[in-house]
Structure formats: C-alpha cells, structure tokens
Amino acid sequence: MPGTLSRGLVAGAAGTTVLNAVTYLDMVLRGRPASTTPERTVDAIASATGVEVPGRGQVRESRRTALGALAGIGTGLGTGVLASAARSAGIRLSGPVGAVVTGAAAMAASDVPATLLGVGDPRTWSRTDWLADAVPHLAYGATVHAVVRSVPTDRERAVPRAAASAGLTVRSALLGVAAGSRSALGFAAPALTAPTKPGRLGSSSVPARLLGAAALVGELVADKSPDAPDRTGAAGLAPRLAGAAAGATRLAERERANAALPAAAATTGALAGAFGGLAWRRWAADRLPAWQAAVLEDGVALTLAALACVPGRNRRPLAVVPR
C-alpha cells in the first residue's frame, strides 16, 4: 500500500491535471485568454528577492511562462500531500466537504501569495472572475479528495476512526482557546499529557515532551517582550490556528476518533482565544500592570489546556467499525 507522501503526490498530480483541463475547457468555451497571474507573480517574486529572470525578449517570456506553470504544479502537488497527511492524521471528511475544503486550500495557496505580492486584489474581481478561479479549484479538490479517500494507507486500515464524541469536541475547543492565547500550547499540552505507555495511540517520546516544554516556556517568556508579534496579525495568528488544529488531532488520536470536528472546533476556539486575549489586554491596560495581565492570561490558558488534555489520557480506546 502507498504511504502518505506517495499517495499525496499521486492525488496532487491527478488534481492538477483536472484543474488544467477544466481551465482550458473554459478558455475554449468562452474564448478567453490565459491568465497572466502566474507570470506576474514570478515577476513580483523576482523583484522582491532581487533576482531577475534571465534572458531577453521571447527567451525571457518563455522562462516566465515556464516558471509560472512549474509554480502551479508545485502548489498542486504540495496541496495533495497536505490533504493526504491530514487524512493520515485522522481528519476524515465527507466527499462534498473534502472537495470544498481541499479546493479552497489550493485556491488560497495560489491567490493569497499573489495578493500579498500585489499582483491582484480579489476584492475587485467580478462574479465571472471568481467562477473562473473557483470552479477549476473545486474540480481539483474533488479529484484529490477522491484519490486520498479511496487509497487508504496501511496505518489507516489498521487504526479505524469512530465519530468524535461531544466531550472530545468541547475539550478540543478549550485547547483551541488556550492555543489562541499561547500558540505553543497546541503542541505542548497534548505532548506533555500524552499516554505514558510506549506504543499507545497518541503517546509522545521524551524528545517531543522536552521540545514541547521548551517551546511553551520560551513563548511564555517571549510574550512579555514589547517586540512580540501581534497575535491577530498573519504572523501571530497562523501558528495559533495550526497549533490548535494539530493539538486537537492528537487528542482525537488517543480515542481513535475522527479528528475533523475536533480540529474545526479547536480552530474556532483559537480565533476566540486570540481575539479574546487581545481584548483582555486592552481592557487591563489601564487597570493592571502589563506583567500581571500577562500572568493572569497565562494562568487561564494553562488551566484550559489542562482541562482539555488531562481527561482520558490513559483511557483504552474501544474497537470501532472502519469508516
């Protein structure tokens, strides 16, 4: 049976082929020209890095086109690998939901960098522009999800997943709130409270525990610095959302549960924790010394993480019917 990486590469290649086919079919039906966004993105990256695309005239144009196409293939393959890794981690989505989520992820992987580089602004797109971008990516998502779902790895066959319980979902949301306050808790809390018996699902090695503890202590100290990044900005929010989803996935693994709903609950909780923590700091700014407000927030975050991760840490999971 294929592994996570090989399955993801095959799924990404199939999805990229379908995306290109749908795009070219749209060009045939509407007679529209090819998008110049890939080439302009290459120019923006070259300008930002100070590296020029070599050549002049048609030679340079050919290289711009090739680099743009290669970047699209890389995005397609990379998203396929991420979709495969998510399923291997226990996130099992239904067909329609998986198609939409995977397609949206691929669309974001293409459009967000271009937007940040100033190549385009989706806010100015027409309905036709949105459809021309969304439909091929939806086809990509449906293809990738179908391949990933139909080719289980050996581990997925050996460790089936049951539906997530309400308790697990609530605890995942609590962990998300904690990670929204302190991003390291998403990784550190499940690692430090993992089952102690080697070979148990969700267990953590000694290096992982040490790394989690070091990351947590480091963030608790660094957060007191005035140079700490804004938690609701892109640099501060992304690790909080990713850490929350990863932590919920670890909690679901302990119970052999589908991690899709816990990961969604944790991500929502992380948003609440990040913006709620910022609101708390602003409210406390004129009422408490900054260090006291930070310590109180740390205490709440650690308590929520403990409530989320300690229950069921050594519970033996029940056998479930494969899904």
C-alpha positions as CSV (number, residue, x, y, z in Angstrom):
1,M,0.0,0.0,0.0
2,P,1.2,3.6,-0.7
3,G,2.4,5.8,2.1
4,T,1.2,9.3,2.9
5,L,3.7,11.1,0.7
6,S,3.3,8.9,-2.4
7,R,-0.5,9.0,-2.1
8,G,-0.4,12.7,-1.8
9,L,1.8,13.2,-4.8
10,V,-0.4,11.0,-7.0
11,A,-3.5,12.8,-5.7
12,G,-1.9,16.2,-6.4
13,A,-0.8,15.2,-9.9
14,A,-4.3,13.9,-10.7
15,G,-6.0,17.0,-9.3
16,T,-3.6,19.4,-11.1
17,T,-4.4,17.6,-14.4
18,V,-8.1,18.0,-13.9
19,L,-7.7,21.7,-12.9
20,N,-5.7,22.4,-16.0
21,A,-8.3,20.5,-18.2
22,V,-11.2,22.5,-16.7
23,T,-9.3,25.8,-17.1
24,Y,-8.5,25.1,-20.8
25,L,-12.1,23.9,-21.4
26,D,-13.3,27.3,-20.0
27,M,-10.9,29.0,-22.4
28,V,-12.3,27.1,-25.3
29,L,-15.9,27.7,-24.5
30,R,-15.6,31.4,-23.7
31,G,-12.6,32.2,-26.0
32,R,-10.9,34.0,-23.1
33,P,-7.1,34.4,-23.0
34,A,-4.9,32.6,-20.5
35,S,-4.4,34.2,-17.1
36,T,-1.3,36.3,-16.7
37,T,-1.3,36.0,-12.9
38,P,1.4,33.2,-12.8
39,E,3.8,35.3,-14.9
40,R,3.2,38.4,-12.9
41,T,3.6,36.5,-9.7
42,V,7.0,35.3,-11.0
43,D,7.9,39.0,-11.7
44,A,6.8,40.0,-8.2
45,I,8.9,37.3,-6.6
46,A,11.9,38.2,-8.7
47,S,11.5,41.9,-7.7
48,A,11.1,41.1,-4.0
49,T,14.1,38.8,-4.0
50,G,16.3,40.9,-6.2
51,V,16.8,38.0,-8.7
52,E,16.0,38.7,-12.3
53,V,14.5,36.1,-14.7
54,P,17.5,35.6,-17.2
55,G,17.2,36.4,-20.8
56,R,15.6,39.0,-23.1
57,G,12.6,39.2,-25.3
58,Q,11.0,35.9,-26.2
59,V,13.5,33.9,-24.2
60,R,12.7,35.7,-21.0
61,E,8.9,35.4,-21.7
62,S,9.2,31.7,-22.2
63,R,11.0,31.3,-18.9
64,R,8.4,33.4,-17.1
65,T,5.7,31.2,-18.5
66,A,7.5,28.0,-17.6
67,L,8.3,29.2,-14.1
68,G,4.6,30.2,-13.5
69,A,3.5,26.8,-14.7
70,L,6.0,25.0,-12.5
71,A,4.9,27.0,-9.5
72,G,1.3,25.9,-10.2
73,I,2.3,22.3,-10.5
74,G,4.3,22.6,-7.2
75,T,1.2,24.1,-5.5
76,G,-1.0,21.3,-6.8
77,L,1.4,18.6,-5.6
78,G,2.0,20.3,-2.2
79,T,-1.7,20.6,-1.5
80,G,-2.2,17.0,-2.4
81,V,0.5,15.9,0.1
82,L,-1.1,18.1,2.8
83,A,-4.5,16.5,2.1
84,S,-3.0,13.1,2.3
85,A,-1.2,14.0,5.6
86,A,-4.4,15.4,7.1
87,R,-6.2,12.1,6.4
88,S,-3.3,10.1,7.8
89,A,-3.5,12.2,10.9
90,G,-7.2,11.2,11.4
91,I,-9.1,14.0,9.7
92,R,-11.7,12.2,7.7
93,L,-14.0,14.5,5.7
94,S,-17.1,13.5,3.7
95,G,-16.9,13.7,-0.1
96,P,-18.6,17.1,-0.6
97,V,-16.9,18.7,2.4
98,G,-13.5,17.3,1.5
99,A,-13.8,18.6,-2.1
100,V,-14.7,22.1,-1.0
101,V,-12.0,22.2,1.8
102,T,-9.2,20.8,-0.4
103,G,-10.2,23.1,-3.4
104,A,-10.3,26.1,-1.1
105,A,-6.9,25.3,0.3
106,A,-5.4,25.0,-3.2
107,M,-7.1,28.2,-4.3
108,A,-5.8,30.0,-1.2
109,A,-2.3,28.7,-1.8
110,S,-2.4,30.3,-5.2
111,D,-4.3,33.5,-4.6
112,V,-3.0,34.6,-1.2
113,P,0.7,34.9,-2.2
114,A,-0.3,36.7,-5.3
115,T,-2.4,39.1,-3.3
116,L,0.3,39.7,-0.8
117,L,2.8,40.4,-3.6
118,G,0.4,43.0,-5.0
119,V,-0.3,41.0,-8.2
120,G,-4.0,41.2,-7.8
121,D,-6.9,42.1,-5.5
122,P,-9.7,39.5,-5.2
123,R,-11.9,42.3,-3.8
124,T,-12.0,43.8,-7.3
125,W,-12.9,40.5,-9.0
126,S,-16.2,40.1,-10.9
127,R,-18.5,37.2,-10.4
128,T,-17.2,35.7,-13.6
129,D,-13.6,36.1,-12.3
130,W,-14.5,34.2,-9.1
131,L,-16.2,31.4,-11.0
132,A,-13.2,31.1,-13.4
133,D,-11.0,30.6,-10.4
134,A,-13.3,28.6,-8.1
135,V,-14.7,26.0,-10.5
136,P,-11.3,24.6,-11.6
137,H,-10.1,24.5,-8.0
138,L,-13.3,22.8,-6.9
139,A,-12.7,20.1,-9.6
140,Y,-9.1,19.9,-8.2
141,G,-10.4,19.4,-4.7
142,A,-12.9,16.7,-5.7
143,T,-10.2,14.8,-7.5
144,V,-7.6,15.0,-4.8
145,H,-10.1,14.1,-2.1
146,A,-11.4,11.1,-4.1
147,V,-7.9,9.7,-4.6
148,V,-6.9,10.2,-1.0
149,R,-10.1,8.7,0.3
150,S,-10.1,5.7,-2.0
151,V,-6.4,4.7,-1.3
152,P,-6.0,4.1,2.5
153,T,-2.6,3.6,3.9
154,D,-1.7,0.6,6.0
155,R,-2.0,2.6,9.2
156,E,-5.4,3.9,8.2
157,R,-6.6,0.3,7.7
158,A,-5.1,-0.8,11.0
159,V,-6.5,2.1,13.1
160,P,-10.1,2.9,12.1
161,R,-11.7,6.0,13.4
162,A,-15.1,6.5,15.1
163,A,-17.2,9.6,15.2
164,A,-15.8,12.2,17.7
165,S,-17.8,12.5,20.9
166,A,-19.2,15.7,22.2
167,G,-16.8,15.7,25.1
168,L,-13.8,15.4,22.8
169,T,-15.1,18.3,20.7
170,V,-15.6,20.5,23.7
171,R,-12.2,19.7,25.0
172,S,-10.7,20.5,21.6
173,A,-12.4,23.8,21.6
174,L,-10.9,24.6,25.0
175,L,-7.5,23.6,23.8
176,G,-8.0,25.9,20.8
177,V,-8.8,28.8,23.1
178,A,-5.6,28.1,25.1
179,A,-3.6,27.9,21.9
180,G,-5.1,31.2,20.7
181,S,-3.6,32.8,23.8
182,R,-0.3,30.8,23.7
183,S,0.3,29.1,20.4
184,A,2.8,26.6,21.9
185,L,0.1,25.0,24.0
186,G,-1.5,23.5,20.9
187,F,1.6,21.2,20.5
188,A,3.0,21.2,24.1
189,A,-0.2,20.4,26.1
190,P,-1.0,17.1,24.2
191,A,2.7,16.1,24.2
192,L,3.2,16.7,27.9
193,T,-0.1,14.9,28.9
194,A,0.2,12.1,26.4
195,P,-0.2,8.4,27.4
196,T,3.0,7.2,29.1
197,K,2.9,3.7,27.7
198,P,5.0,3.3,24.6
199,G,3.1,2.2,21.5
200,R,-0.2,3.6,22.7
201,L,-2.1,5.8,20.3
202,G,-1.2,9.5,21.0
203,S,1.8,8.7,23.1
204,S,4.8,11.1,22.9
205,S,8.5,10.4,23.1
206,V,10.8,12.0,25.6
207,P,12.3,14.4,23.0
208,A,8.8,15.5,22.0
209,R,8.0,16.2,25.6
210,L,11.2,18.2,26.1
211,L,10.6,20.1,22.9
212,G,7.0,20.9,23.9
213,A,8.1,22.1,27.3
214,A,10.9,24.3,25.9
215,A,8.6,25.8,23.3
216,L,6.0,26.6,26.0
217,V,8.5,28.2,28.4
218,G,10.1,30.1,25.5
219,E,6.8,31.6,24.4
220,L,5.7,32.5,27.9
221,V,8.9,34.5,28.3
222,A,8.9,36.0,24.8
223,D,5.3,37.1,25.0
224,K,6.3,39.6,27.7
225,S,8.6,41.4,25.2
226,P,7.3,44.5,23.5
227,D,8.6,43.2,20.3
228,A,6.3,40.1,20.3
229,P,4.2,40.0,17.0
230,D,0.6,40.9,17.0
231,R,-1.4,37.8,17.9
232,T,-4.2,38.7,15.5
233,G,-1.9,39.5,12.6
234,A,-0.9,37.0,10.0
235,A,2.4,36.1,11.7
236,G,0.9,35.7,15.1
237,L,-2.5,34.1,14.1
238,A,-1.3,31.4,11.7
239,P,0.8,29.4,14.3
240,R,-2.1,29.6,16.7
241,L,-4.6,28.2,14.3
242,A,-2.2,25.5,13.1
243,G,-1.2,24.5,16.6
244,A,-4.8,24.3,17.8
245,A,-5.7,22.0,14.9
246,A,-2.7,19.8,15.4
247,G,-3.3,19.6,19.1
248,A,-7.0,18.6,18.6
249,T,-5.8,15.9,16.1
250,R,-3.5,14.5,18.8
251,L,-6.4,14.4,21.3
252,A,-8.6,12.6,18.7
253,E,-5.9,10.1,18.1
254,R,-6.0,9.0,21.7
255,E,-9.6,8.0,21.3
256,R,-9.4,6.7,17.7
257,A,-11.9,9.4,16.8
258,N,-12.3,11.3,13.5
259,A,-10.4,14.5,14.0
260,A,-12.3,16.6,11.5
261,L,-14.8,18.1,14.0
262,P,-12.3,18.4,16.9
263,A,-9.9,20.2,14.6
264,A,-12.6,22.6,13.4
265,A,-13.7,23.3,17.0
266,A,-10.1,23.9,18.0
267,T,-9.5,26.3,15.1
268,T,-12.7,28.2,16.1
269,G,-11.5,28.3,19.7
270,A,-8.1,29.6,18.7
271,L,-9.7,32.5,16.9
272,A,-11.8,33.2,20.0
273,G,-8.7,32.9,22.2
274,A,-6.5,35.2,20.1
275,F,-9.1,38.0,19.8
276,G,-10.4,37.5,23.3
277,G,-6.9,37.6,24.7
278,L,-6.2,40.9,22.8
279,A,-9.5,42.3,24.2
280,W,-8.4,41.3,27.7
281,R,-5.0,43.0,27.3
282,R,-6.6,46.2,26.1
283,W,-9.2,46.2,28.9
284,A,-6.5,45.5,31.5
285,A,-4.1,48.1,30.1
286,D,-5.4,50.9,32.3
287,R,-6.3,48.7,35.3
288,L,-3.4,46.4,35.9
289,P,0.4,46.3,35.3
290,A,1.2,44.7,32.0
291,W,3.0,41.8,33.7
292,Q,0.1,41.0,35.9
293,A,-2.3,40.9,33.0
294,A,0.1,38.6,31.1
295,V,0.4,36.3,34.1
296,L,-3.3,36.0,34.6
297,E,-3.8,35.2,30.9
298,D,-1.1,32.6,31.2
299,G,-2.8,31.0,34.1
300,V,-6.2,30.9,32.3
301,A,-4.5,29.4,29.2
302,L,-2.7,26.7,31.1
303,T,-5.8,25.8,33.1
304,L,-7.9,25.4,29.9
305,A,-5.1,23.3,28.3
306,A,-5.1,21.1,31.3
307,L,-8.9,20.7,31.3
308,A,-8.7,19.8,27.6
309,C,-5.8,17.3,27.7
310,V,-5.7,15.6,31.0
311,P,-9.1,13.7,30.9
312,G,-8.9,10.4,29.1
313,R,-5.1,10.5,28.7
314,N,-4.7,6.8,29.6
315,R,-8.1,5.6,28.5
316,R,-8.1,2.4,26.4
317,P,-10.0,3.1,23.2
318,L,-12.8,0.8,22.2
319,A,-12.7,-1.2,19.0
320,V,-14.7,0.6,16.2
321,V,-16.0,-0.3,12.8
322,P,-13.8,1.0,10.0
323,R,-15.1,4.0,8.1
